[in-house]
Amino acid sequence: MGDVTLLAVVGLRREARIVAGPALKTLAGGGVSKTLVARIEAALAPDVRGVISIGIAGALDPRLRVGEGVIATAVMAGSERYRVDLAWSDRLAALLPEARRGPIAGSSIPIADAAAKAALHRQGGALSVDMESHFAAEVAHRRGLPFAAVRVVSDGADRALPSAALLGMRPDGGMDIAAVVGALMRDPAQLPALIRTGKEAEIAFRALLRCRDRLGASLGFADIEGVHLA
């Protein structure tokens, strides 16, 4: 028996720090969709036993509130619909019983305003949207690896993200403070929305940390062959 190694795909380096553990490898997408599939493929060393998309997300369902968790029953991207590992997802739900279960959407571009969120919700009933889950699901399915996704809402379905916030993510998942400041200098009217977005993101990050603690070192993963959960 050996330690389970999972690949956890996130958006931001801060999410990676929250999720990190001895049984995990983390990969921050940084909002760069063009290279993310190749980067996920490269991270799948022979010891990786499963792939999970985990982190913060935007709500599509107007009933979801900031800080609430979503456990995927499927991941949708355009006409594609990727299944999740049901046993793993059931364990996630048992550990996070207050989380909502349903399909989530993946998008290669930010879904930043209420109208776009509503349109995407109508297309397939997805509860939330992020920029990594569909790529992680695609690679996991191609490799025949178990896949699951759990996300925490950072902005409500009725919220529009200010453009300054969208410029704040570097390709490595870090924060580009200079880009945010530059955007504010060009359009200072964004400041109230940016402050609100930051406060709500903090709520989501704290909720993600609580989820991480409750899911344990293996993020709810269990192997039918009985490998040790590190």
HELIX and SHEET records of a PDB file:
HELIX    1   1 ARG A   13  VAL A   19  1                                   7    
HELIX    2   2 LEU A   36  ALA A   43  1                                   8    
HELIX    3   3 LEU A   86  LEU A   95  1                                  10    
HELIX    4   4 ALA A  114  GLY A  124  1                                  11    
HELIX    5   5 SER A  133  ARG A  143  1                                  11    
HELIX    6   6 SER A  163  LEU A  166  1                                   4    
HELIX    7   7 ILE A  177  ARG A  186  1                                  10    
HELIX    8   8 PRO A  188  GLN A  190  5                                   3    
HELIX    9   9 LEU A  191  LEU A  215  1                                  25    
SHEET    1   A 7 LEU A  24  ALA A  28  0                                        
SHEET    2   A 7 THR A   5  VAL A  10  1                                        
SHEET    3   A 7 VAL A  48  ALA A  59  1                                        
SHEET    4   A 7 SER A 128  ASP A 130 -1                                        
SHEET    5   A 7 ARG A 100  GLY A 106  1                                        
SHEET    6   A 7 GLY A  69  ALA A  77  1                                        
SHEET    7   A 7 GLU A  80  ARG A  83 -1                                        
SHEET    1   B 4 LEU A  24  ALA A  28  0                                        
SHEET    2   B 4 THR A   5  VAL A  10  1                                        
SHEET    3   B 4 VAL A  48  ALA A  59  1                                        
SHEET    4   B 4 PHE A 147  ASP A 155  1                                        
END                                                                             
